[in-house]
Amino acid sequence: MANHKSALKRIRANEKKKLANRYYAKTMRHMLRDFRALTNKAEAEQALPKLVSTIDRLAKRTVIHKNKAANLKSKCMKQVSAL
């Protein structure tokens, strides 16, 4: 267990950040799931910018790795092109 007041505070802060990061990562996964289910090209093109923006934001905050973000975006772009 932590011995210093600042260490205890850091533990509390890290727990809050962990919960927030899990929420945002889960939200992104739901957006991806819904995006992958789209079969209409117009709808997919409309949903793509918001999805890419969300993925970029999570990569910037290191919730997900930048290479994972690039891979996810690439796969989404390919899907839209294939429709």
Order of alpha helices (4+ residues) and beta strands (2+ residues): alpha-alpha-alpha
